[in-house]
Amino acid sequence: METIKAKGYEFTPVVVKASFNRKAVQFKNNIILSLRKMGISENYLDVPMEPFALKKVPASVVWYNEGLRMYYSYSAGNNFVENLYVVAKVIECEVNEVRNNQKTREDFFHDFSEDDDIEKQRKEARTLLGVSHDTKDLELINKKYKALAREHHPDTPTGDPEKFKAINHAHKMLRRELE
């Protein structure tokens, strides 16, 4: 049977045959309930909803804790409701790890913390690596990263330590988004 892999987790895909918008609301509520277990009030989180859940758009959640902005999105599904399902499952798995003492609260918050302008940073990272601004193909990103890292590695004649650092940072940011 096919499985979905996201952020190190593997789970069975959701099968939604009807009532897509209602199912999306259920997944949003699951996210809210999971984050409530971490002490996050609904007032400090946002799960943007797509009016037409069959549309092929990413799903995301943003929440705040102790001055940090946390964010997670997923876009590899066939439609919004499938993407929101993955977001809900990842958040649920992460919260369960904290509740089962497999992960600390600090690690949980650190793993999701991001800057407010993360989307702009991701576009810049894709530009630096030489891929289109909407590329989600991690294999292509890895290939471009390796070629640029070899070219700019400080131990090579054409090495540029600052460019090498920027390339590494860009790759890390995109890998975190897509894994």
C-alpha positions in Angstrom: 0.0 0.0 0.0 1.2 3.5 -0.8 2.4 5.7 2.1 3.1 9.4 2.5 6.5 10.4 3.9 6.7 13.9 5.5 9.1 15.3 8.1 10.5 11.9 8.9 7.1 10.3 9.4 5.3 7.7 7.3 1.5 7.3 7.2 -1.3 6.0 5.0 -2.8 8.6 2.6 -6.3 9.9 3.3 -9.1 8.9 0.9 -11.7 11.6 0.6 -14.4 10.9 -1.9 -17.0 13.6 -1.0 -17.5 16.5 1.4 -14.0 17.8 0.8 -14.5 21.1 2.5 -16.1 19.5 5.6 -13.1 17.1 5.7 -10.7 20.0 5.5 -12.5 21.6 8.5 -12.1 18.3 10.4 -8.3 18.3 9.7 -8.1 22.0 10.8 -9.8 21.0 14.1 -7.4 18.1 14.5 -4.5 20.6 14.2 -6.1 22.9 16.8 -6.6 20.0 19.2 -3.1 18.7 18.8 -1.5 22.2 19.4 -3.9 22.8 22.3 -2.2 19.7 24.0 1.1 21.8 23.8 -0.6 24.7 25.5 -1.1 26.7 22.3 -4.4 28.7 22.4 -6.5 28.9 19.3 -6.0 32.7 19.5 -2.3 32.2 18.7 -2.6 29.9 15.7 -3.8 30.2 12.1 -4.8 27.4 9.7 -5.6 29.3 6.5 -8.5 27.5 4.7 -9.0 27.2 1.0 -12.6 27.9 0.0 -12.4 25.1 -2.6 -10.6 22.1 -0.9 -10.1 20.3 -4.2 -7.8 23.0 -5.5 -4.1 22.0 -5.8 -2.6 24.5 -3.3 -0.4 24.0 -0.2 -1.8 23.8 3.3 -0.1 25.3 6.3 -0.3 26.2 10.0 1.3 29.1 11.8 1.4 29.4 15.5 3.2 31.5 18.1 4.8 30.6 21.4 7.0 32.7 23.7 7.7 35.2 20.9 8.6 32.5 18.3 6.8 32.0 15.1 6.2 28.4 14.2 5.2 27.2 10.8 4.6 24.0 8.8 3.3 23.6 5.3 2.9 20.7 2.9 2.2 20.9 -0.8 3.0 17.5 -2.4 -0.6 16.2 -2.2 -3.1 16.3 -5.1 -5.3 18.9 -3.5 -5.7 21.2 -0.4 -7.6 18.7 1.7 -4.8 16.0 1.2 -2.1 18.6 2.0 -4.0 19.7 5.2 -4.3 16.0 6.2 -0.5 15.7 6.0 -0.1 18.9 8.1 -2.5 17.5 10.7 -0.7 14.1 10.8 2.8 15.6 11.2 1.6 18.0 14.0 -0.1 15.1 15.7 3.0 12.9 15.5 5.2 15.6 16.8 2.9 16.4 19.7 2.7 12.7 20.5 6.5 12.5 20.7 6.6 15.3 23.2 3.8 13.8 25.2 5.6 10.4 25.2 8.9 12.0 26.3 10.5 11.1 23.0 11.2 14.8 22.3 11.4 17.9 24.5 9.1 20.8 24.2 12.1 23.0 23.3 13.0 20.6 20.4 9.4 20.7 19.2 9.3 24.4 19.1 12.7 24.7 17.6 11.9 22.2 14.8 9.0 24.4 13.6 10.4 27.9 14.3 10.8 30.1 11.3 11.2 33.8 10.4 8.2 35.9 9.4 9.6 36.3 5.9 10.4 32.6 5.3 8.6 32.5 2.0 10.7 35.3 0.6 13.8 33.5 2.0 12.8 30.3 0.3 12.4 32.1 -3.1 15.9 33.6 -2.7 17.3 30.2 -1.7 15.8 28.7 -4.9 17.3 31.5 -7.0 20.7 31.0 -5.4 20.6 27.3 -6.1 19.5 27.9 -9.7 16.0 26.3 -9.6 12.6 27.9 -10.4 10.9 29.7 -7.5 8.2 27.1 -7.2 10.3 23.9 -7.5 9.4 21.3 -4.9 11.7 18.5 -6.4 14.2 17.8 -3.6 16.3 15.6 -5.9 16.8 18.5 -8.3 17.6 20.9 -5.4 20.1 18.4 -4.0 21.7 18.0 -7.4 22.1 21.8 -7.9 23.3 22.1 -4.3 26.1 19.5 -4.8 27.3 21.1 -8.0 27.5 24.6 -6.5 29.0 23.3 -3.2 31.8 21.6 -5.1 32.4 24.7 -7.2 32.5 27.1 -4.2 34.0 24.9 -1.5 36.8 26.8 0.3 39.3 24.0 -0.4 39.1 24.4 -4.1 40.9 27.0 -6.3 37.6 28.7 -7.1 36.4 28.5 -3.5 34.4 31.2 -1.9 33.7 30.7 1.8 30.8 33.2 1.9 29.1 31.8 -1.1 29.7 28.3 0.2 27.9 29.3 3.5 25.0 30.9 1.6 24.6 27.7 -0.6 24.6 25.5 2.5 22.1 27.7 4.3 19.8 27.8 1.2 20.0 24.0 0.9 19.2 23.4 4.6 16.2 25.8 4.4 14.7 24.1 1.4 15.5 20.6 2.6 13.7 21.4 5.9 10.7 22.6 3.9 10.4 19.6 1.6 11.4 16.7 3.9 
